[in-house]
Amino acid sequence: MAESAVDPATPEARELVARGRIEVEGRLVDASNVTLFCTIELGGISANAVYKPVAGERPLWDFPDGTLAGREVATYEISEATGLGAVPPTVLRDGPFGEGMVQLWVNTTDEELVDVRSPDDVPDDWRVVLHAHDRTGEPAVLAHADREGVRDLAVLDIVVNNTDRKGGHVLAGNNGRIYGVDHGICLHTEPKLRTVLWGWVGDPLPEEVVEKLRGLRPALDGELGKLLEPHLTGGEMRAVAERADRLLDERVFPEPTDDWRAIPWPLF
C-alpha cells in the first residue's frame, strides 16, 4: 500500500479527492457496502482513497436508498464547518462505477484508541464504557482513550446522530490528528445514536466544545446549509440544529436511553 503524499488537514487534500483521477486497486471485503480501495492522482501528486459507489449501497429499512454517500459528505461538511472532530476530505463525485463517495485514505500509527481489555489493563488516561465478560468468563471492559480528538468525535456523533460509531472507525492519523470515518448511516431525524464513545456520560461540555456548537446554527443558515442541501432533507437539517441546541441547553454529555441499543455490534 502506497503512503498518501497529502496531509488530510490541507486544502490540497480536498482538491485531490474532488478532481483527481481514480484507479481502483481492490475491494475492502469486510465492509457491508461496496467499498473500493483506490489510488488517486492529480498534477503529479498521488494518494490512496476510499470510493463507495452509490450503486453498491445495501438497502436499509430506515434510511432512504441511495443516500449513504451523501450522508458521509454531509458529516464531513459539518465537521469542517464547526471544528467538531476530524473527518478526512470527503466528496460526492463520478467514479469508475458511477457517482459515489470518495474519501482520502488516512495513514495511521499503531496507537489503539478504542479497545476491549482486562479491567487491570486499562490505562489511567482512558475511560471505561462498559463492564462485561469475555468468552472464557473473565472480566473485560470496553474503554477508549481520553483524548480531545476522541472527545470531539463523540460530540460530532451526537450532533449527526451517528448510528454506527465502531472502534475501528476511530483512527490515529500519522499527522497527530484523530479521525472518524464511515458516516453513511448518520443524520436521521429519529434518535439513533449508537457509539462506543460513551466515556464522558454526565460530564460537563468543555467551553471550547460549547463555542463550536454555538457556531453550528449560523453556519446552517449560511454556507453550510447550502453545502448540505443536495444531501439532506430540510427535516434532517433542522434535526441537526435541534440536537446542537439541546446540547447547548443541557451542557453535559447525554446518557444512552432505553429506546435504542446504544452500542454497535460488532464493536470493531
C-alpha positions as CSV (number, residue, x, y, z in Angstrom):
1,M,0.0,0.0,0.0
2,A,1.4,3.4,-1.0
3,E,1.8,6.1,1.6
4,S,-0.6,9.0,0.8
5,A,1.5,12.0,-0.2
6,V,-1.1,14.5,1.0
7,D,-1.8,15.5,4.6
8,P,-5.7,15.2,5.1
9,A,-5.6,18.6,7.0
10,T,-4.5,20.6,3.9
11,P,-6.6,22.2,1.2
12,E,-4.7,20.2,-1.4
13,A,-6.2,17.1,0.0
14,R,-9.8,18.1,-0.8
15,E,-8.8,19.2,-4.3
16,L,-7.2,15.9,-4.9
17,V,-10.3,13.8,-3.9
18,A,-12.6,16.2,-5.8
19,R,-10.7,16.3,-9.1
20,G,-8.1,13.5,-9.1
21,R,-8.0,10.5,-11.5
22,I,-9.3,7.4,-9.7
23,E,-7.8,4.0,-10.2
24,V,-9.4,1.1,-8.3
25,E,-6.9,-1.2,-6.7
26,G,-9.2,-3.6,-4.8
27,R,-12.2,-4.1,-2.6
28,L,-12.4,-3.9,1.2
29,V,-14.3,-7.1,1.7
30,D,-15.2,-6.6,5.4
31,A,-17.4,-3.6,4.5
32,S,-21.2,-4.1,4.3
33,N,-21.5,-1.8,1.3
34,V,-19.2,-1.9,-1.8
35,T,-16.0,-0.1,-0.6
36,L,-13.2,0.2,-3.1
37,F,-9.5,1.0,-2.3
38,C,-8.1,3.3,-4.9
39,T,-5.2,5.4,-5.8
40,I,-6.0,9.0,-6.8
41,E,-3.7,11.3,-8.8
42,L,-3.8,15.0,-9.7
43,G,-0.9,17.1,-11.0
44,G,1.7,14.6,-10.2
45,I,0.5,14.1,-6.6
46,S,-1.0,10.8,-5.7
47,A,-2.6,9.3,-2.6
48,N,-4.8,6.5,-1.5
49,A,-8.6,6.9,-1.2
50,V,-11.8,5.0,-0.5
51,Y,-14.5,5.0,-3.1
52,K,-18.1,3.9,-2.3
53,P,-20.3,3.9,-5.4
54,V,-24.0,4.7,-4.7
55,A,-24.8,1.7,-6.9
56,G,-23.1,-0.6,-4.3
57,E,-25.1,0.6,-1.3
58,R,-27.0,-2.1,0.5
59,P,-30.7,-1.1,1.1
60,L,-31.6,-0.3,4.7
61,W,-35.1,-0.4,6.2
62,D,-34.7,3.0,8.0
63,F,-32.5,5.1,5.5
64,P,-33.7,6.1,2.0
65,D,-31.9,4.1,-0.7
66,G,-29.0,5.8,-2.4
67,T,-28.4,8.4,0.3
68,L,-25.5,6.9,2.3
69,A,-22.7,8.5,0.2
70,G,-24.3,11.9,0.6
71,R,-24.6,11.4,4.4
72,E,-20.8,10.8,4.5
73,V,-20.2,14.0,2.7
74,A,-22.7,15.9,4.9
75,T,-20.9,14.7,8.1
76,Y,-17.6,15.8,6.7
77,E,-19.0,19.3,5.9
78,I,-20.5,19.6,9.4
79,S,-17.2,18.7,10.9
80,E,-15.3,21.1,8.8
81,A,-17.7,24.0,9.5
82,T,-17.7,23.5,13.2
83,G,-14.3,22.0,14.1
84,L,-16.1,19.2,15.8
85,G,-13.9,16.1,15.3
86,A,-11.8,15.5,12.2
87,V,-13.1,13.6,9.1
88,P,-10.9,13.0,6.1
89,P,-11.7,15.1,3.0
90,T,-14.9,13.6,1.5
91,V,-16.7,14.4,-1.7
92,L,-19.5,13.1,-3.9
93,R,-18.4,12.7,-7.4
94,D,-18.3,10.5,-10.5
95,G,-16.0,7.4,-10.4
96,P,-15.3,4.3,-12.4
97,F,-18.6,2.7,-11.2
98,G,-20.7,5.8,-11.2
99,E,-21.4,8.5,-8.6
100,G,-20.1,7.8,-5.2
101,M,-18.4,9.0,-2.1
102,V,-14.6,9.5,-2.4
103,Q,-12.6,10.0,0.8
104,L,-8.9,10.4,1.4
105,W,-7.3,7.3,3.0
106,V,-5.8,8.2,6.4
107,N,-2.3,6.8,7.1
108,T,-2.3,5.8,10.7
109,T,0.0,4.9,13.6
110,D,-0.2,1.7,15.7
111,E,-1.9,3.6,18.6
112,E,-5.1,2.0,19.8
113,L,-7.8,4.5,20.7
114,V,-10.7,2.0,21.5
115,D,-10.2,-1.5,22.9
116,V,-11.6,-4.3,24.9
117,R,-9.2,-5.1,27.8
118,S,-8.9,-6.7,31.2
119,P,-10.0,-4.2,33.9
120,D,-6.5,-4.3,35.3
121,D,-5.0,-3.3,31.9
122,V,-6.9,-0.1,31.3
123,P,-4.5,2.9,31.1
124,D,-5.1,5.7,33.6
125,D,-5.9,8.2,30.8
126,W,-8.6,6.0,29.3
127,R,-12.4,6.0,30.1
128,V,-14.4,2.8,30.7
129,V,-17.7,2.5,28.7
130,L,-19.0,-0.8,30.0
131,H,-18.1,-3.9,32.0
132,A,-18.6,-7.4,30.6
133,H,-17.0,-10.8,30.4
134,D,-15.0,-12.4,27.6
135,R,-15.8,-15.7,26.0
136,T,-13.9,-17.6,28.8
137,G,-15.9,-15.8,31.5
138,E,-13.1,-13.5,32.5
139,P,-13.9,-9.8,33.3
140,A,-13.4,-7.4,30.4
141,V,-14.2,-3.7,29.7
142,L,-14.8,-1.6,26.7
143,A,-12.8,1.5,27.0
144,H,-11.4,4.4,24.9
145,A,-8.7,7.0,25.2
146,D,-9.5,10.2,27.0
147,R,-8.2,12.5,24.2
148,E,-9.5,15.8,22.9
149,G,-9.8,14.4,19.4
150,V,-11.8,11.4,20.5
151,R,-14.0,13.6,22.7
152,D,-14.8,15.9,19.8
153,L,-15.7,12.9,17.7
154,A,-18.1,11.8,20.5
155,V,-19.8,15.3,20.3
156,L,-19.9,15.1,16.5
157,D,-21.6,11.7,16.7
158,I,-24.3,13.3,18.9
159,V,-24.8,16.2,16.5
160,V,-25.0,14.0,13.4
161,N,-26.9,11.2,15.2
162,N,-24.3,8.5,14.3
163,T,-25.8,5.1,14.5
164,D,-22.6,3.1,13.9
165,R,-19.5,4.5,15.6
166,K,-17.4,1.3,15.9
167,G,-14.0,1.2,17.4
168,G,-12.4,0.7,14.0
169,H,-13.9,4.0,12.8
170,V,-11.6,6.0,15.2
171,L,-8.2,6.4,13.7
172,A,-4.9,7.8,15.0
173,G,-3.5,9.7,12.0
174,N,0.2,9.8,11.5
175,N,-0.1,13.6,11.4
176,G,-1.1,13.7,15.0
177,R,-4.8,14.1,14.5
178,I,-7.6,11.7,15.3
179,Y,-10.0,10.9,12.5
180,G,-13.5,9.5,12.3
181,V,-14.6,7.5,9.2
182,D,-17.6,5.6,7.9
183,H,-20.5,8.0,8.4
184,G,-23.0,6.6,5.9
185,I,-25.8,5.9,8.5
186,C,-25.9,9.3,10.2
187,L,-28.2,12.3,10.2
188,H,-31.6,10.5,10.6
189,T,-34.3,12.7,12.1
190,E,-35.2,10.0,14.7
191,P,-32.8,9.4,17.7
192,K,-30.5,6.6,16.7
193,L,-27.2,7.3,18.4
194,R,-25.1,4.2,18.7
195,T,-21.4,4.5,19.5
196,V,-18.5,3.1,21.5
197,L,-17.6,6.6,22.7
198,W,-19.8,6.9,25.8
199,G,-16.9,7.5,28.3
200,W,-17.9,11.1,29.0
201,V,-21.6,10.5,30.0
202,G,-22.7,13.1,32.5
203,D,-19.6,15.2,32.2
204,P,-19.9,19.0,31.5
205,L,-19.2,20.0,28.0
206,P,-15.8,21.9,27.8
207,E,-16.1,25.5,26.9
208,E,-14.3,25.0,23.6
209,V,-16.9,22.5,22.6
210,V,-19.7,24.9,23.6
211,E,-18.1,27.5,21.3
212,K,-18.0,25.1,18.4
213,L,-21.7,24.2,18.9
214,R,-22.6,27.9,19.0
215,G,-21.3,28.3,15.5
216,L,-23.4,25.5,14.0
217,R,-26.8,27.2,13.7
218,P,-25.4,30.3,12.0
219,A,-23.4,28.0,9.7
220,L,-26.6,26.1,8.8
221,D,-28.3,29.3,8.0
222,G,-25.4,30.3,5.7
223,E,-22.8,28.5,3.5
224,L,-23.0,25.1,5.4
225,G,-26.7,24.9,4.7
226,K,-26.1,25.4,1.0
227,L,-23.5,22.6,1.0
228,L,-25.9,20.2,2.8
229,E,-28.9,20.8,0.7
230,P,-28.0,18.3,-2.0
231,H,-27.6,15.6,0.6
232,L,-30.1,16.1,3.4
233,T,-33.8,17.0,3.6
234,G,-35.0,20.1,5.3
235,G,-36.2,18.0,8.3
236,E,-32.8,16.3,8.6
237,M,-31.0,19.7,8.7
238,R,-33.5,21.0,11.3
239,A,-32.8,17.9,13.4
240,V,-29.0,18.7,13.3
241,A,-29.7,22.2,14.7
242,E,-32.1,20.8,17.3
243,R,-29.6,18.3,18.6
244,A,-26.9,21.0,18.8
245,D,-29.4,23.3,20.6
246,R,-30.2,20.5,23.1
247,L,-26.5,20.1,23.9
248,L,-26.1,23.8,24.4
249,D,-29.1,23.9,26.7
250,E,-28.0,20.9,28.9
251,R,-24.2,21.5,28.7
252,V,-23.5,17.8,29.5
253,F,-22.7,14.7,27.6
254,P,-26.0,12.8,27.4
255,E,-26.7,9.3,28.7
256,P,-28.0,6.4,26.5
257,T,-31.7,5.8,26.5
258,D,-33.6,2.5,26.8
259,D,-35.3,3.2,23.4
260,W,-32.3,2.2,21.2
261,R,-29.4,-0.2,21.5
262,A,-26.7,2.3,22.4
263,I,-23.5,0.4,21.4
264,P,-22.9,-1.1,17.9
265,W,-22.2,-4.7,17.3
266,P,-19.7,-5.8,16.4
267,L,-17.7,-3.3,18.3
268,F,-14.9,-3.0,15.7
